[in-house]
Amino acid sequence: MTTDTPLIRICKRIIELCKRAGIKRYSSKFSNKLYTNHQKIVLLCLKQKTGAGYDSFIDEELIEMPHVVGYLELKSLPHPDTLNKFAKLIKQTVLELVLLQATARTGIKKLVLGQDGTGFKSRKISHYYIFRIEYYQRKNRKKRRGRPPKKRKKKKYLYVQIMVELRTQMPIGISISRKSGGDAKKFKPVAKKVMKLGKSVKLVVLDKGYDDEKVHEFIREFMEAMSIIPARNDDVPIWKTSGKYRKQMKRGYSRKKYHQRSKNETVNSVVKRKWGDGTLALSWRCQNKEIIFRLIFYAARRFISIFLLILLRKVIHPLKKGESYYFIEGGFRQSLKNITFKYKLDIKSSKMANNTWMGKCILHTFRPIHTKYSVMC
């Protein structure tokens, strides 16, 4: 019997999302049925966590996770080509449906959305490293007459638009392109994917890059939600600003609600810092899927962390009548000697309280929840 570790909980959540998205266990009735589609998706998400290739993931990483192998009920480790072929065959739209189910069982009925763009490298190696190699290759060639060509290739990036539910910080929509362009044009395709979820939208918060009257109209009239998008060109007066909703933004909006948008930047930052901003795949289709696998793993990890904090959070309740806390070298002891409604913390050795790490931690963490209770030391 496998222990219920955080990694196994994440695997359970990914399998749950796959079932909610309607993914079948096997792609065909003629399948050899050695591994299910759910198992393969979980393994591909774990591969993004480790940042290894197919061969090294199976031979070095997965073999060190016997609890995961036991939970997935794998009779044998899959061949690297098994995962590689599955990653090529599965459609990107299917993975987007899995990501769309990230808010399931969170209790959210009305969505608070935010969207922001970020960039991922199409390669793992740095652009500067490639530039220096090409520079020395050009330098060591035989000199030709005329001016030497100075060509520096443009950086190839994956421009990713991620839509996030801001209260839970879970990504639910994504759009990936190869060409940089205005963010306002890339909002509608992602929003239409999220609307397929069937949940109503309460608020959409975007930055100045999405400032366009058409975006406001789409959010307020089609999505039937409130939009907060700061207008560009603050020095332009209101009467010169075009658009009904853009003029409203110039007159004022809730700063508190607008700064919820920073959580979108948090999601982008966490994904890129934890699992890197580069991709290992060579084809652009597989590069897109690698990014979606990372977001699925992040959404499952986020779900587990939120509910573990809720379940494991320890709240210090106010003392009842006739109770007090005494600090001893061995720990805490409750007694009924002093009749008081306040927190009382008696420390026998003042030197230990001031000098030792444990005494300082107790004084720091033993804080009252309500203001009417105070600590007496």
C-alpha positions, 0 to 999 in steps of 0.5 A: 500500500502506497503512502499518501505523499504530496506527489501522489495527491498531485497525481490523483488530482491530475487523473481527476482532471483527465476524467472530468475532461472526458479523456478515455482510458484507451485511445482505441479498442485495438490498443495493447492496454499496457498503459492507460492515457491517464497514466501517460499524462501523469508521467508526462507532467512529472517529466516536466517537473524533473526537467529531464528528457524521455530517456533520462526520465525513465532510467534515472528519475522514475526509477527513484519514485517507487511510491508513484509507480505503485500508485499508478499500478505500473507493471513495468516501466514504459519505454521512452518512445511510448511517452514520446509517441503519445506526446506527439499523438495527443491533441493540444485541444484535449490538454487545454480541456484538462487545464480548463477543469482546474477550478473543479471542486474549489467551490467557486461559482463566479470567476475573477479572471486575469490574463497576461503574456509571457515568453518561453524559450524554444530551446534550453540553451541560452541565446548568448551561448549560440551567438558566441559560437557563431561569432567564433565560427565566422571569425575563424573562416577564411577572409573574403573580399568585401565587408563581412556579413553581420547577421544576428538571428532574431530570438525565437520565443513562444509568446504565451497568453495565460488566463488565471482565476485570480482568487485561487491562482489557477491557470485555466486558459492558454494561447500560444503563438510564435509572433509577437503582437498586440495583447488586445488581439489575443484576449478574445480567443482565450476568453472564448475557451474559458467561457466553455466552462459554463461558469459566470464571470464576475470580474476581468482585470487586465493591464494597459496592454489590453486597453481597447474599446473592443475588449471592454465591449466583449467583456461587458456585453458578451461575457456580462462581467465588469472590466478594469483596464487602465487607459493609456496616455494619462496626459490626454484629457477625458473629452479627447479619449475615444470610447465609452468604457475607456472614458469610465476608466479615465474617471476612476476605478477600484485600485484594490480590485485592479491590483489583484492582477499581480497574482497573474504575474505570480503564476507566470513567475512560479512556473518559469522559476520552478520548471524553467523557461525553456523547452526540450522538444524540437517540433513546435507542436510538442513545445506547445504541449510541454508548456501545457503539461507544466501548467496542468502540473502547477494547477494540481499542485496549487489545488493540493497546497490550498486545501492542505493549508486549510485542513492543517492550519492550527488556530489558537483558540481563546482560553476558557475560564480558569485556564492558562499556559505555562512554558516548561523546558519540555513543552507546553502544559495546560493548568487550571490554577489562575482564573483569567480570560487573557493569555498568560505565558510564564517562562521560568527561566528568563535567560532561556527565553531571551537567549535560546531559539526556542524561547524566542520562537514561543514568544514570537508565535504565541500571538492572540487572534482577537484584539481583546486578548493580550499576552502577559509575560 
